Amino acid sequence: MNTHDTRRWTLSLLTAGIFAAFTSRSEANDPTPVDVEASAWGGTTSGHLPARGGCAFAPTVGTTLGGAGGRVRVRPGASRAEPDRGWQMSAQGAVEYQSNTTLAEGSDRQTAVPDNQPMAGGAVEVGYDWRYFGAHGGVLVRQTYGAPSIPINDMGGDVRLDQATYPSTAVSAFPQVTLRGGPTDGFHGELGIGAYTPAMVMRPGLHAGLGYSTRAGYDVMGRCGVQSTTRDTGALRCDVSGAVPLNEQVSLGVGGAVVDSETRVDFDARASVIVRFGR
């Protein structure tokens, strides 16, 4: 082998080595994918307030609500080629203003409902996503209306259930679990407990869903299940949502639901912006 050939092979090997080192370093330093979602929603809900004492049931409250919240998803160790696979940690929170009216009195002529006020909640979750299956678990904590305050008649010592009021709130915990079957970029099914969107943090429940997603960011999902309308009441909920990408980093989402409560049919709708980093 002459000198020219030796130099050519040496240069080729050096080039290949530099390329391999650069590629390995780039793969090792893939940025961590982070999704940030901001959402707003509004609608109505209804249900029985918490009961206490000798009453069979408390008044039925109708609530008009408007809120805002957000969610952050972090996928440490994911690659650019497969940003939706691997470990995932997420946190979401919600704040909403609730305006309450009496829809039906309680069993002892109670008519008082909680004052109009803001309420808040949040949830954290961790899990792992494979191509055809994902499992996530955590906990959700939210404010709920507390037990009623019932005055006592000074003359006879009798409780006055008809004068019960709701001056306080309580903190309620709820499991947060999501199971996915099917690819993240295709048709997939979902079973869940808790809140599948920040708008549901204040009304968690149980649901089953079926959806379709693409790698480009298009997404459509339908869910049905039972949501907790108040601390002591549940109702059937059916929800449809979708998302459309504006570009590789930003998507817009909308959703709406019909809730068949005991007293009436309620509705809510939401809109969101999702920004993706590290992709």
N, C-alpha and C positions, 0 to 999 in steps of 0.2 A: 504494500500500500504506500503510495507516494505521499509527500508532504501535503500536497493540495487536497488529496482525499482525506487525510488525517484531520486537517483543519475543518473540512466540510462536515465530517462526522462529529467532530468535537462541538462545532457550532450547533449542529442539529440536536445533539444530546443536551447541550446547555439550554437551548430554546425550549425543548420538551420539558426539561426539569423546571424551568421558570414558569412555564404554562401550568404544569401540574401543581406546583406550589401555590401559584396564584389562585387556581381553581379551588384547591383545598381550603385556602384561607378564606376565599369568598363564601364558600359553603359553610365554613365554621362560623363566619361572622354574619350570616343571614339575620337581618333585623327581626325582632320579635313582632309578629302581627298583633295589632291592637285595633279593635273596633270600638268607636265611641258613638253612641246613639242618644239623641235628644228628641223628646216627644212631648206632645200636648194632646189633651183629650177633654171631652165633655159629654154629658148625657144625664140619665136619670137612673135611679135604683130605688128599691123599696123592700120592706120586710119588717118583722116584729122586733121591737126593742127588747133588751133583757128584762126578764120578769124577776120578781122577788116577793117574799112574804107569802100570803095566802092566795094571791091572784093566779088564775089559770093561765092567762096570757096577757102580755103587755100591749100597748097601742101599736098600730102599724104606722110606720113612718115612711113618707115619700121624700126622697132626697134628689135635689138637682145639684150636679157637681161639675166642677171644672178643675183641671189639674195639669201639672207639668212634672216631668221627671227625666231620668236618664239611665243609661246602662253602659258599662265598660266591660269588654271581653278581652282577655289577654291569653295568648297561646305561646307560652315559652317553649323554645326548642323546635317550633314549626319551621318549615322551609318555604321558600318562594314557590317551589313546585307544588307543595301540598300544604297551603296555609291553613286549611280547615281541619287538619288531623293532628293528633297528639293531645297533650294535656291542655286543659282550658280552665281558666279562673274567671269568674264574672261577679260583678256587683251591680245592683240596681236600686234605685230609690225613687220615691214619689211623694209629692205634696199636693193636696187638693183642697179646695174650699167646698164645704158641704152646706147647703141650705135646706132646712128640714120643715116639713109640714105634716099635720096629722091626717092620715087617710082613713083610719078606723080606730074607734076607742077600744080600750082594753076590756077585760072581763069584769072589772069593777069600775067602769066608767072613767078610767084614766084617759086623759087626752093630751097631757103634756109631752113634748118631744124635746130633744136636746137643742140648745141654742145653735144658731148658724156659726160655724167655726172652721178653721183649717185643721186637717188631719194629715198624718205622715206615716211612712213605713219604708222598709228596705229589705233586701234579701242578698245573700251571698251564696255562691255555688262553685263547686269544683268537680271536674270530671275528665273523662278521656274519650276521644273520638277516633274510632277506626273507620275504614271506608264504608262498611255496611252496618255498623252498629256504634252507638254512643250511649254513655251512661254518666249522669251528673247528679250530684246530691248536695244539699245544703239546708239552710234554714231561713225562714222569712219571719219578720217581726213587724207588726203594724199596730196603730192605735185603733181602738174600738170604743164604743160608748159603754160606760161603766154601769154597774147596778143602780137601780133607782134609789133616791132618798125618799123615805116614806115618813111623813110626820105622824105624831101620836097625839090623840085627843087628851088634853090636860084634865078634863073632867072625868072621863071614864077609863082612860088608859088604852082606848081602842086605837088601832092603827087606821090611818085614813088613806087607804089604797087609792081612792079617787083623786087624791092630791099629790100623788107621787110625781117627782121631778127627776131629771137626769143632769145633774150639775157637773159630773166628772167623766173622765175617760179612763180606759184601762189599756194595758199592753197585752197583746195576744201573739203567741208564736204558732207557726204553721210549718210543716215540712216542705222542702223545695226539692223536687225530684223530677228529672226528665230522662226518658228512654227513647232513643231513636232507632228505627230499623229501616235499612235502605241507604243508598248512597247520598252524600251531601249534594251531589250534582246530578240529581235525577228524581224519580218518584221515591218518596219515603213516608213512613208512618211515625207517629209520635204518641206516647203516653206520658202524662204528666200530672204532678201534684204541686200546687203552689201558684206562681204567677209566671206566665209565658211572655209577658210584656210589662214594662213599668206601669202601664195603665191598670194592670190587674193586681198590683201589690196590695191595694186596699181591699180587694175582693178576691182573694185566692180561692182555688177550688180544685176539682178533678176534671181532666179532659182527655179526649182522644182526638187525634188529628191526622190528616192526610194532605201532603203537599208535593210541590214540584219546584226544584231550584236548578239554576244553571251556573256554570263557572263565571259567566259574564256578570252575574248579580241579579238576574231576574228571579222573582220568587212569588209563589202564590200558595196560600195555606188555608185550609178550612178546619175548624175545630168545633166540637160539641162536648158538653159536659155539664157539671153542676158547679156553680160559683156560690160563695157565701155572700149574700147581699147585706146582712148585718151579722153580728156575732152569733145570733141564735137562729138564723134563717138561711136556707139555701134555695136556689132557683135554677131551672134549666137555662143554659146559655149556648147559643150557636154563633160562631164568629167566623168572618172571612177577612183575610188580609192579603196584601201584595206589596211588592217592592220593585222599583224600576231604577236601573243604574243611570246616572248622568255621565259618569266616566268611571275609570278603574277605581277611584277612591271614594266617590260620593254616590249614595243612593237615596231615593225618596220612597217612603212607605206610607200606606194608608190602611185603615182597618175599620170595621164596624161590627156590631153585634146586636142581636135581639135576645132579650132576657124575659122568660115567662115566669114572672113572680106570682105569688099567691093572690095578690089584689089586683094587679094590672100587668100590662106588657111594657117593659122598659127598653130603652135604646141607648147606645153609646157609640161614639166614633172617635178615632184618633188619627194623628198624622205624625210622622217622624222623619228625621234626617240621620243617616248613618254615614260616618266618615271612617275610612279604613286607612291605617298607617302600616308601613312595613311590608307592603305587597308589591 
